[in-house]
Amino acid sequence: MKLQESMSVYEKLRILTDAAKYDVACTSSGTERRNDGTGIGSCAQAGICHSFSADGRCISLLKILFTNECIYDCKYCINRRSNDVPRASFTPDEICSLTMEFYRRNYIEGLFLSSGVLHSPDYTMELIYAALYKLRTEFHFQGYIHVKAIPGTSQELIQKLGFLVDRMSVNLELPTAEGLKRLAPHKTRKNILSPMRLVQNRMEENKQEIQVYRHASRFVPAGQSTQMIIGATPDTDFQIIHVAESLYKKFGLKRVFYSAFVHVNEDSSLPARTGEGPPLLREHRLYQADWLLRYYHFEAKELLTEDNPNFNVLLDPKCNWALRNLGIFPVEISTANYETLLRVPGIGYRSAGRIVKARRYGKLSFEDLKKMGVVLKRALYFITCGGKMMYPVKIEEDYITRNLLNTKEKLPEGIDGMTYRQISLLDDVRFREGCYENSICVQR
């Protein structure tokens, strides 16, 4: 304790920002907190640290732990009790000072605050509440705040915090109760799901209060999220994506975040250390599948089965699904409904909406689809315009897979732009490198 008292705020900041780097659930998209003219800051569709917001802006949050001291001994966590790492804790005043000073220098647009467990969940959350209450009322900070609630915190504290923050999240940690029992024995699934249910119910009540009382305080207006560690336990993608789907349906979560397991501790309960590093590709595939669940009307049972429990490492989940369901393709752009268009590889939910609107006024060509944002390099195998395909291609799994994987191929010589030139069915369709690709890395 004496060592911490002698620490400068800068030293604490260095320790506690580094300790927070493994927590990825820090999005702020989906809420708007307007400045009423009496305070400092505002929140309008903000996003995550050094990433992109819902409106395309690259913004940042001050992402720190309140403390990295912890009474728990989770086997995968760098801040676990048994680890010999530098420890530090902020005071509520220091949290307020840092947030305001970073904001005044235009470094941040909001705060993401998580924490280890100091003494007990309630003790820690009382300190966090004191910091956020002071930030909102004394410093009049009206920017975005996302806080991580600690499982086991009392309902009263959760409710008080909910009126101060924009988003609240409780980490599920691991996909199954068995994995949690083995790697985080101090946490239980009940303690994690109980605050999720409380936040969900209180948000519903708050919506009715706002309708009746115009100036009623808003409770967690940006909703709640959670995070799962991927690769620390032998759970399959099939299990993980079903857990995520259940959380969306039963708890109304805004986001489920997937964090590739990083080997920071030596423990016999953890997977053996290899030279391959974190399973980032697996994490990426889960995010792509999660996008399909939330925006493309897919169900988890359509993407994976018990016989095929893991995602294809070579193809994204949407392309993989399309190749397993070639019987419904090609679809006609001029007549297919919105839900069908969403299932075509290369067509995103925005471009599907544009197609539905534009075809009311005339026939669409492949050139029109390109302008609407359709990634034709993928979509051309699955669509027709006016009964014609862009090129005569074979609707065969091997043929389409081979061409989808050949991302560096070019158009055959003599083919110039958007044409209907006849080519041999024995030839592969080849496309100019990078052609028609959207610069934003989002699955379509």
Secondary structure by P-SEA (a helix, b strand, c coil): ccccccccaaaaaaaaaaaaccccccccccbbbbccccccbbbccccccccccccccccccbbbbccccccccccccccccccccccccccaaaaaaaaaaaaaaccccbbbbbbcccccaaaaaaaaaaaaaaaacccccccbbbbbbcccccaaaaaaaaacccbbbbbcccccaaaaaaccccccaaaaaaaaaaaaaaaaaaaaaaaacccccccccccccbbbbcccccccaaaaaaaaaaaaacccccbbbbbcccccccccccccccccccaaaaaaaaaaaaaaacccccccccccccccccccccccaaaaaaaacccccccccccccaaaaaacccccaaaaaaaaaaaccccccaaaaaaaccccccccccccccccccccccccaaaaaaaaaccccccccccccccccccccccccccccccccccccccc
